[in-house]
Amino acid sequence: QMMSQAEGQQKDLIRSIECLPVSGHLTSLDQDLLMLKATSMATMNCLNDCFHILQLQHASQQKGSLPAGTTINWLEPKISLANHFKNGAAQNFPAEINKPASVREEQSVAEPCQLTREPEEINSDEELEDICDDKEDDLGAVEEQRSVILHLLSQLKLGMDLTRVVLPTFILEKRSLLEMYADFMSHPDLFIAITNGTTPEERMIHFVEYYLTSFHEGRKGAIAKKPYNPIIGETFHCSWRMPKGDVATDAGSSSSAHSTSEQVTLSKDLEGQKEPDYYTVKFVAEQVSHHPPVSGFYAECVERKMCVNAHVWTKSKFLGMSIGVTMVGEGVLSLLEHGEEYTFSLPCAYARSILTVPWVELGGKVNINCVKTGYSASINFHTKPFYGGKLHRVTGEVKQNTTNTVVCRVQGEWNSVLEFTYSNGETKYVDLTKLSVTRKRVRPLEKQGPFESRRLWQHVTESLRDGDIDKATEHKRALEERQRNEERLRAETETPWCTKYFLKE
């Protein structure tokens, strides 16, 4: 009865706000009123979930108590929060001004892009050290556009899938998601050093060390901004060069002594040629699907006979005052010299405090497993509890499955200091803020194909750099409109999409 009463009051509140004029002293788009609308909506959703949990508990007490370890799943709101939440002006907020169809068509025809599906041979000698350094520290735009965010939030429901929700342009980071995946390889010395391990145990520990140090650069900056959603067929290429001496001296924990002797046996296929004094790690990413949004990425170091191949489907959900992104999929690291494959998953990401200063945290459990050697690792990314607790905490352990022996434990913060404790009693600290980051090498824009990330998004990026949000929105909309038209055409002609670098298994 009280819930029904509260819902009735909520309806009256929404109606009162929406009946206000759009201009004048107090308007329906007043920031405080939109904040009130978004907050009361989130409150009603939370009350609904609490009410549902109470109902489940009450039912279970009547049937007999729940068995130990039972968890109650979060479900859709049980009381229909009906269509009165659908604001009639939903599409008209300032950052997304609707343009006439004729303008959109002109824009989408303006840049005819012939998408060749044949893989290209990318010459890494054409790649230059990346000088692009877009700092994401300007929150001015977010402050100014608060009413747009509030207006958007007042349309959303808890648990809603955000894949098809068009988010305002000013919250975008100036790079594609495909390029963000490349930044996980910003410590190529640690990646290459995995093969320095002389035993399966050392190699698994090296991989865990590399894995845990990869997130702070891929998710750089404290402010949570969203990379561009890649367009189907979009690709990103880059490489890193790592002086061999740096890998030999800086690699790994107890096994760095073995690395110099290993180098003698490298690259026998290059005999007769002068061997370069650096290792090259090459990277390619491709957007292989639009609905659902799936990216594939691959990196290799030929000299060390190692490669990593991964696919990720990003699923976003609205969680009230935060947004959760689940990374569905897995990666496989192959060490060809040892015939070992390490499968791994990725943590969830959360954008918190989306109404004030948004920030990112990682959460969830990930597993790393090598079937051949019987070693596995489980890593927990801990989200901050409501009261107290540390931010960005991570804990984990490496095990030998057959004996169930823990050979390494790790704890710390994934963006600060990590502490590794080994079975022999040794402890090692890694300060991520002091780790040197190797800049990636990227071909200049004029040498990139029309569907390569930086060239594809160049007009959006330039407009964001200039602070011209409307122009950035216009360019972004033209790209998305072209993608929709092509998808419609494929559906009508029943033409399947052909990927360029990745094959679906």
Buried (B, 14 or more C-beta within 10 A) or exposed (E): EEBEEBBEEBBEBBEEBBEBEEEEEEBBBBEEBBBBBBBBBBEBBEBBBEBBEEEBEEEBEEEEEBEEEEEEEEEEBEBEBEEEBEBEEEEEBBBBEEBEEEEBBEBBEEEEBEBEEEEEEBEBEEBEEBEEEBEBEEEEBBEEBBBBBBBBBBBBBBBBEBBEEBBBBBBBBBBBBBBBBBBBBBBBBBBBBBBBBBEBBBBBBBBBBBBBBBBBBBBBEEBBBBBBBBBBBBBBBBBBBBBBEBBBEBBBBBBBEBBBEBBEEBBEEEEEEEEEEBBBBBBBBBBBBBEEBBBBBBBBBBBBBBBBBBBBBBBBBBBBBBBBBBBBBBBEBBBBEBEBBBBBBBBBBBBBEBBEEBBBBBBBEBEBBBEEBBBBBBBBBBBBEEEEEEEBBBEBBBBBEEEEEEBBBBBBBBBBEBEBBBBEEEEBEBEBEEBEEBBBBBBEEEBBBEBBBBBBBBBBBBBBEEEBBEBBBBBBBBBBBBBEBBBEEEEEEEEEEEBBBBEEE
